[in-house]
Amino acid sequence: MYTMPKISLPKPVEFEWDSNNQEKNWLKHKVDYKECEQVFRNTPQAIFEDPKHSQVESRYTLFSQTDNQRLIVVTYTIRKNKVRVISARDQNKKERSEYEKEK
């Protein structure tokens, strides 16, 4: 499924939030922006390029977990060295399997 090389996050990790995406992630997937931020700081992580959705800017996919061990997949981009979350949701079965391999 995901065969691209791993990607690093900027240090320190800072966020730029679009209020529409915050609301969309909550309404559609019940993922709060605080949970999104947690997955960028928690380990283990698996980060991959998302070339299929990178026409305008580079997009990435992150598999990780919240402080409560909720397994989340986050699609994001980097703007001005800040993480901008596009979407966040629970990992599906196939993604959990991929995440487990990366541990």
C-alpha positions as CSV (number, residue, x, y, z in Angstrom):
1,M,0.0,0.0,0.0
2,Y,2.5,2.6,1.1
3,T,6.0,2.1,-0.4
4,M,7.5,5.6,-0.3
5,P,10.5,6.4,1.9
6,K,9.9,7.7,5.4
7,I,9.7,11.5,5.9
8,S,10.9,13.6,8.8
9,L,8.9,16.3,10.6
10,P,10.2,19.8,11.1
11,K,11.7,20.5,14.6
12,P,10.1,21.8,16.7
13,V,6.7,20.7,15.4
14,E,4.4,23.7,15.2
15,F,0.9,23.8,13.8
16,E,-1.1,26.0,11.6
17,W,-4.8,25.3,11.8
18,D,-7.6,26.0,9.4
19,S,-10.8,26.3,11.4
20,N,-12.8,24.5,8.6
21,N,-10.5,21.5,8.8
22,Q,-10.7,21.5,12.6
23,E,-14.5,21.4,12.5
24,K,-14.6,18.9,9.6
25,N,-12.3,16.4,11.3
26,W,-14.5,16.6,14.5
27,L,-17.9,16.4,12.8
28,K,-16.9,13.7,10.3
29,H,-14.5,11.6,12.3
30,K,-14.7,12.7,15.9
31,V,-11.0,13.6,15.9
32,D,-10.2,16.7,18.0
33,Y,-7.3,19.0,16.9
34,K,-5.5,18.2,20.2
35,E,-5.5,14.5,19.3
36,C,-4.1,15.4,15.9
37,E,-1.2,17.3,17.6
38,Q,-0.6,14.3,20.0
39,V,0.1,11.9,17.1
40,F,2.9,14.1,15.8
41,R,4.7,14.0,19.2
42,N,4.0,10.3,20.0
43,T,5.8,7.2,18.9
44,P,6.0,5.0,17.0
45,Q,5.2,6.9,13.8
46,A,5.2,6.0,10.2
47,I,5.2,9.0,7.7
48,F,4.9,8.6,4.0
49,E,4.7,10.9,1.0
50,D,1.3,11.1,-0.7
51,P,2.2,11.8,-4.3
52,K,-1.3,11.0,-5.5
53,H,-2.6,14.2,-3.7
54,S,0.4,16.4,-4.1
55,Q,-0.4,18.3,-7.2
56,V,-0.2,21.8,-5.7
57,E,2.0,21.1,-2.6
58,S,3.6,18.1,-1.0
59,R,1.2,16.1,1.1
60,Y,2.1,13.4,3.7
61,T,0.4,10.7,5.6
62,L,1.2,10.0,9.2
63,F,0.2,6.8,11.2
64,S,0.6,7.2,14.9
65,Q,-1.4,7.1,18.2
66,T,-2.9,9.6,20.6
67,D,-2.0,9.7,24.3
68,N,-4.9,7.3,24.9
69,Q,-3.5,4.9,22.2
70,R,-6.2,5.7,19.7
71,L,-4.7,4.8,16.3
72,I,-5.0,7.8,13.9
73,V,-4.1,8.5,10.3
74,V,-3.4,12.2,9.5
75,T,-3.0,13.7,6.1
76,Y,-1.0,17.0,6.2
77,T,1.2,19.4,4.5
78,I,4.1,21.7,5.6
79,R,3.6,25.4,5.2
80,K,6.3,27.9,6.4
81,N,7.8,25.0,8.4
82,K,4.5,24.4,10.2
83,V,2.3,21.3,10.0
84,R,-1.1,22.0,8.5
85,V,-3.5,19.1,9.0
86,I,-5.8,18.4,6.1
87,S,-7.7,15.4,7.5
88,A,-7.6,13.1,10.5
89,R,-9.4,9.9,11.2
90,D,-9.1,6.4,12.8
91,Q,-6.9,4.0,11.0
92,N,-8.7,1.3,9.0
93,K,-7.8,-2.4,9.3
94,K,-5.3,-2.2,6.4
95,E,-3.6,0.9,7.8
96,R,-3.4,-0.6,11.3
97,S,-1.6,-3.6,9.7
98,E,0.9,-1.2,7.9
99,Y,1.4,0.8,11.1
100,E,2.2,-2.4,13.1
101,K,4.8,-3.4,10.5
102,E,6.5,0.0,11.0
103,K,6.7,-0.3,14.7
